[in-house]
């Protein structure tokens, strides 16, 4: 049985679901910030800054980012 590489397993264990909220209030759910980065082409670092309120960043790629509650 193959459970993936060590970085893959760690990434899945540590990932948290997030949502992107546009200006109209529509939401898109992602399983992690890296998935959002891959699908939307937005810097994962900028998404991280929004999620953790770093560097006064409120949006990334025109979306607000929050963890799924």
C-alpha contacts under 8 A as a table, 3 or more apart, distances in Angstrom:
res1	aa1	res2	aa2	distance
3	X	9	X	7.43
4	X	8	X	5.99
4	X	9	X	6.40
5	X	8	X	5.19
5	X	9	X	6.34
6	X	9	X	5.20
6	X	10	X	6.21
7	X	10	X	5.11
7	X	11	X	5.97
8	X	11	X	5.13
8	X	12	X	6.24
9	X	12	X	5.26
9	X	13	X	6.18
10	X	13	X	5.11
10	X	14	X	6.11
11	X	14	X	5.30
11	X	15	X	5.86
12	X	15	X	5.33
15	X	31	X	7.02
15	X	32	X	5.37
15	X	33	X	7.88
16	X	31	X	6.35
16	X	32	X	5.50
16	X	33	X	7.97
16	X	67	X	7.05
16	X	68	X	7.81
17	X	29	X	7.15
17	X	30	X	5.74
17	X	31	X	4.36
17	X	32	X	5.26
17	X	33	X	7.90
17	X	67	X	6.00
17	X	68	X	5.54
18	X	29	X	5.88
18	X	30	X	5.41
18	X	31	X	6.40
18	X	32	X	6.14
18	X	33	X	6.94
18	X	65	X	6.91
18	X	66	X	5.58
18	X	67	X	4.26
18	X	68	X	5.12
19	X	27	X	6.21
19	X	28	X	5.41
19	X	29	X	4.40
19	X	30	X	6.08
19	X	65	X	5.76
19	X	66	X	5.46
19	X	67	X	6.22
19	X	68	X	6.29
20	X	27	X	5.43
20	X	28	X	5.18
20	X	29	X	6.53
20	X	63	X	5.64
20	X	64	X	5.68
20	X	65	X	4.80
20	X	66	X	6.79
21	X	24	X	7.90
21	X	25	X	5.63
21	X	26	X	5.63
21	X	27	X	4.60
21	X	28	X	6.77
21	X	63	X	5.27
21	X	64	X	5.05
21	X	65	X	6.34
22	X	25	X	5.32
22	X	26	X	5.54
22	X	27	X	6.60
22	X	62	X	6.77
22	X	63	X	4.85
22	X	64	X	6.56
23	X	26	X	7.50
23	X	62	X	7.76
23	X	63	X	7.16
30	X	33	X	7.15
30	X	35	X	6.28
30	X	36	X	5.92
31	X	35	X	6.49
31	X	36	X	7.93
32	X	35	X	5.28
32	X	36	X	6.53
33	X	36	X	5.01
33	X	37	X	6.11
33	X	44	X	6.05
33	X	47	X	6.65
33	X	48	X	7.13
34	X	37	X	4.89
34	X	38	X	6.16
34	X	44	X	6.09
35	X	38	X	5.13
35	X	39	X	6.11
36	X	39	X	5.27
36	X	40	X	5.73
36	X	41	X	7.54
36	X	42	X	7.30
36	X	44	X	7.62
37	X	40	X	5.49
37	X	41	X	5.08
37	X	42	X	4.95
37	X	43	X	5.87
37	X	44	X	5.26
38	X	41	X	5.58
38	X	42	X	7.66
42	X	46	X	7.47
42	X	47	X	7.41
42	X	60	X	7.01
42	X	61	X	5.84
43	X	46	X	5.26
43	X	47	X	6.44
43	X	60	X	7.76
44	X	47	X	5.01
44	X	48	X	6.08
45	X	48	X	4.99
45	X	49	X	6.19
46	X	49	X	5.00
46	X	50	X	6.40
46	X	57	X	7.70
46	X	60	X	5.71
47	X	50	X	5.20
47	X	51	X	6.27
47	X	59	X	7.75
47	X	60	X	5.79
47	X	65	X	6.76
48	X	51	X	5.10
48	X	52	X	6.13
48	X	54	X	7.95
49	X	52	X	5.38
49	X	53	X	5.55
49	X	54	X	4.58
49	X	55	X	6.71
49	X	57	X	6.13
50	X	53	X	5.03
50	X	54	X	6.46
50	X	57	X	5.39
50	X	58	X	5.39
50	X	59	X	6.07
50	X	60	X	6.97
50	X	64	X	7.23
50	X	65	X	6.00
50	X	66	X	7.77
51	X	54	X	7.92
51	X	65	X	5.79
51	X	66	X	5.67
51	X	67	X	7.03
53	X	56	X	6.20
53	X	57	X	6.34
53	X	58	X	7.19
54	X	57	X	6.13
57	X	60	X	7.62
58	X	64	X	6.45
59	X	62	X	5.85
59	X	63	X	5.30
59	X	64	X	4.73
59	X	65	X	6.91
60	X	63	X	5.51
60	X	64	X	6.66
60	X	65	X	7.66
